[in-house]
Each structure stands twice: as structure tokens, then as C-alpha cells.
Amino acid sequence: MTTSYPFLAREGWVHTAIALIAAGIVHALAGWPWALPLWIFVLFTVQFFRDPPRRVPALNRVVLCPADGRVIAIDNLMDPYLKRPAKRVSIFMNAFNVHSNRAPVEGKVMERWYFPGSFLNASLDKAARENERNAVWIRTDEGDDVVAVQVAGLIARRILCYVQPGERVAMGQRYGFIRFGSRVDLFLPPACRVTVSLGDKVKGALDSIAELPR
């Protein structure tokens, strides 16, 4: 199954339009040398808000990666949202990654929590506890509970989430976006087998990061 959206994510249309207009005006009035920094910013904006189509693999009992980035944490701890033991896998997105967030499993959205907070560097472990964040609890048809947490970063000032409790999500479905660098934490059933390693570079909706217990 291929999930596709406009190549330039709708979250970036206004930013890109403003950057284009500013670059065009300066170019017309002062020439390209003065406008060059603005044209570079246009290119940065386009690459940041790009949202290429993804062919979601047809896999059973797996957890798909929810975001592009690098694996920065794999550990066992208490899930602060469901108050249970869990395996956590954390993925850090830098400013050059695709920032769409994808549903790691298929199932029903049971609950959603939003917490205001700080804007620490998202690669720091305390950012998961202190930064602005949005958590979505998904229960699969087999009864597995997965919590995906969008965490704002140092310059990320806007977490966007488009699903609500009671809705169903498909594996790999685009459900949110975080602007300008951040992380996503997954809290998984403790019996899951994690299939990635620290430092791995992963792709949202393409790579499997864990296997659910059978």
C-alpha cells in the first residue's frame, strides 16, 4: 500500500509562500546577490516540508517506524501514560529529516494526551519528560497497546496531531507533523522484540523497528 500526500506537506505551504514572495521581491528590487540568502532559505523550507510517498510494507505483528531519523534510545522502563512496564524506542529527527509522523500499528485510537512544556534539545533524555509533547495510545485488533509520543525539540514550536480517540488508524498512516526538529518515543509491550539498534537510521512507514508478541 502506498501512502501519498502533496509532495510539499500542507503544513509548509504558508512558510514556503512567504519565503518565495520575500525572495522574489528582494531579487526584483536589489538583484540576486542580495536575494541569494532568501533563495537558500526557500530551498531549506522546501526540503524540510517535503513529504514523499511511502509504500507501506504488508507485514503482520510488527511495529513500523513512526518517523525518519536516528534511533537514540532503546530501554525498558515504566510507560508514564499507561502506567505499565514497557519497551521504549526513541527516534530523533534533525532539521533535514522528513517530519511527517506515521502510525506504527493498525488499530483504534484509545486516548490522546497533550502536555505543554519546555523546548530542550530533543536528543536529551529529560526532553521526553519535560518538553512539550503529544501522546497517542493505539490498541491493535489483537489487544496490543502502543503509545506514540511526539516530543517538541529545541526549535520545534508546533506539534500537530490529526487523530482523535475512537478513530481507527492504518499502519503507516500519516497522523501528525512536528516542525523543525524533534523526536518520537514509542512505548511498546514488554514482550516485543526490538529489531533496530542504537544509532540506526530509520525511515517512517518503511522500516520495521519491533515485532509484537505472538
C-alpha positions as CSV (number, residue, x, y, z in Angstrom):
1,M,0.0,0.0,0.0
2,T,1.3,3.4,-0.9
3,T,0.5,6.4,1.3
4,S,0.9,9.7,-0.6
5,Y,0.2,13.3,0.0
6,P,1.2,16.5,-1.8
7,F,5.0,16.3,-2.0
8,L,5.2,19.6,-0.1
9,A,3.4,19.0,3.1
10,R,0.4,21.3,3.7
11,E,2.0,22.3,7.0
12,G,4.6,24.1,4.9
13,W,2.5,25.9,2.3
14,V,2.3,29.2,4.1
15,H,6.0,29.2,5.1
16,T,7.1,28.4,1.6
17,A,4.8,31.0,0.0
18,I,6.2,33.7,2.4
19,A,9.8,32.7,1.6
20,L,9.1,32.7,-2.1
21,I,7.5,36.1,-2.1
22,A,10.2,37.7,0.1
23,A,13.0,36.2,-2.2
24,G,11.2,37.4,-5.3
25,I,10.7,40.9,-4.1
26,V,14.3,41.3,-2.9
27,H,15.6,39.7,-6.2
28,A,13.5,42.2,-8.3
29,L,14.4,45.3,-6.3
30,A,18.1,44.6,-5.3
31,G,19.3,41.8,-7.6
32,W,20.2,38.1,-7.0
33,P,23.3,38.6,-4.7
34,W,21.1,40.3,-2.1
35,A,18.3,37.7,-2.6
36,L,20.6,34.7,-2.5
37,P,20.2,34.0,1.3
38,L,16.5,34.1,0.8
39,W,16.6,31.7,-2.1
40,I,18.7,29.4,0.1
41,F,16.0,29.7,2.8
42,V,13.4,28.8,0.2
43,L,15.3,25.6,-0.7
44,F,15.6,24.8,3.0
45,T,11.9,25.3,3.6
46,V,11.0,23.0,0.6
47,Q,13.3,20.2,1.8
48,F,12.1,20.5,5.4
49,F,8.4,20.3,4.5
50,R,8.8,17.6,1.8
51,D,6.5,14.6,2.3
52,P,7.4,11.9,-0.3
53,P,5.0,9.0,-0.8
54,R,5.8,5.8,1.1
55,R,4.9,2.2,0.1
56,V,3.9,0.7,3.5
57,P,5.1,-3.0,3.6
58,A,2.4,-5.6,4.1
59,L,3.7,-7.1,7.4
60,N,2.0,-8.8,10.3
61,R,2.7,-8.4,14.0
62,V,5.3,-5.7,13.5
63,V,5.7,-2.1,14.7
64,L,6.6,0.3,11.9
65,C,8.9,3.3,12.4
66,P,6.8,6.4,13.1
67,A,9.3,8.9,11.8
68,D,12.5,9.4,9.8
69,G,15.6,9.8,11.9
70,R,18.1,8.1,14.1
71,V,17.5,5.6,17.0
72,I,18.8,7.3,20.2
73,A,17.3,5.2,22.9
74,I,16.2,1.6,23.5
75,D,15.4,0.7,27.0
76,N,12.9,-0.9,29.5
77,L,11.0,1.4,31.8
78,M,7.6,2.3,33.1
79,D,5.2,3.7,30.4
80,P,4.2,7.1,32.0
81,Y,0.9,7.1,30.1
82,L,-0.5,3.6,30.6
83,K,1.4,3.0,33.9
84,R,2.8,-0.4,32.8
85,P,6.3,-1.9,32.1
86,A,7.2,-1.2,28.5
87,K,10.0,-1.2,26.0
88,R,10.8,2.3,24.7
89,V,12.3,3.1,21.3
90,S,13.2,6.8,20.7
91,I,13.8,8.3,17.3
92,F,15.5,11.7,16.9
93,M,14.6,13.8,13.8
94,N,17.0,16.5,12.8
95,A,16.1,19.5,10.6
96,F,16.9,17.6,7.4
97,N,14.6,14.6,8.0
98,V,11.1,14.3,6.7
99,H,8.9,15.4,9.6
100,S,5.6,13.6,8.9
101,N,4.7,11.2,11.7
102,R,3.2,7.8,10.8
103,A,1.0,5.4,12.8
104,P,3.3,2.5,14.0
105,V,0.5,-0.1,14.1
106,E,-3.1,-0.5,12.8
107,G,-5.8,-0.2,15.4
108,K,-8.1,2.1,17.4
109,V,-7.1,5.3,19.0
110,M,-8.0,4.8,22.6
111,E,-6.8,8.1,24.1
112,R,-4.7,11.2,23.3
113,W,-2.8,13.4,25.8
114,Y,-1.2,16.8,25.3
115,F,1.3,18.3,27.7
116,P,2.8,21.8,27.5
117,G,6.4,22.1,28.5
118,S,9.9,23.2,27.7
119,F,11.9,23.2,24.4
120,L,15.1,21.4,25.4
121,N,17.3,19.7,22.9
122,A,15.2,16.7,21.9
123,S,18.2,14.3,21.9
124,L,18.4,14.7,25.7
125,D,16.6,12.0,27.7
126,K,15.0,14.6,30.0
127,A,13.3,16.1,27.0
128,A,10.9,13.1,27.0
129,R,9.7,14.2,30.4
130,E,10.0,18.0,30.3
131,N,9.3,19.1,26.7
132,E,6.0,19.9,25.1
133,R,4.6,16.6,23.9
134,N,1.6,14.8,22.5
135,A,0.9,11.1,23.2
136,V,-1.4,8.8,21.2
137,W,-2.5,5.4,22.6
138,I,-3.3,2.9,19.8
139,R,-4.8,-0.6,20.6
140,T,-4.4,-3.2,17.9
141,D,-7.2,-5.7,17.0
142,E,-5.1,-8.3,18.8
143,G,-5.2,-6.2,22.0
144,D,-1.6,-4.9,21.9
145,D,-1.2,-1.4,23.3
146,V,1.3,1.0,21.6
147,V,1.8,4.6,22.7
148,A,3.5,7.0,20.2
149,V,4.7,10.3,21.7
150,Q,5.6,13.4,19.6
151,V,8.1,15.4,21.5
152,A,9.0,19.0,20.6
153,G,12.7,20.0,20.3
154,L,15.0,22.9,20.8
155,I,13.5,24.9,17.9
156,A,10.3,22.9,17.3
157,R,7.4,25.0,18.4
158,R,4.4,23.3,17.0
159,I,3.3,19.7,17.4
160,L,0.4,18.8,15.0
161,C,-1.7,15.7,15.6
162,Y,-4.8,14.8,13.4
163,V,-6.3,11.8,15.1
164,Q,-8.8,11.6,18.0
165,P,-9.9,8.9,20.4
166,G,-12.3,6.5,18.8
167,E,-10.8,6.8,15.3
168,R,-9.1,3.9,13.5
169,V,-5.7,4.3,12.0
170,A,-4.0,2.2,9.4
171,M,-0.4,1.1,9.8
172,G,1.8,3.8,8.2
173,Q,-1.0,6.3,8.1
174,R,0.1,9.9,8.4
175,Y,-1.2,11.2,11.7
176,G,0.9,14.2,12.6
177,F,3.8,16.6,12.0
178,I,6.4,18.3,14.1
179,R,8.0,21.5,12.8
180,F,11.8,22.0,12.8
181,G,13.4,19.0,14.6
182,S,12.2,16.8,17.4
183,R,11.7,13.2,18.5
184,V,9.2,10.4,18.7
185,D,9.1,7.9,21.5
186,L,7.3,4.6,21.2
187,F,6.2,2.7,24.3
188,L,5.7,-1.0,23.4
189,P,4.5,-4.2,25.2
190,P,7.5,-5.5,27.2
191,A,7.4,-8.8,25.3
192,C,8.2,-7.1,22.0
193,R,11.4,-7.9,20.2
194,V,13.2,-4.7,19.1
195,T,14.7,-5.2,15.6
196,V,16.8,-2.0,15.5
197,S,20.0,-0.9,17.2
198,L,21.2,2.3,18.8
199,G,22.4,4.7,16.1
200,D,20.4,3.1,13.2
201,K,19.0,5.5,10.7
202,V,15.3,4.6,10.0
203,K,12.5,5.7,7.7
204,G,9.0,6.3,8.8
205,A,6.3,3.9,7.4
206,L,9.1,1.9,5.7
207,D,11.3,0.2,8.3
208,S,10.1,-2.2,11.0
209,I,11.5,-1.4,14.4
210,A,10.0,-4.2,16.5
211,E,8.0,-7.5,16.4
212,L,4.9,-7.8,18.6
213,P,4.5,-10.9,20.7
214,R,2.6,-13.7,19.0
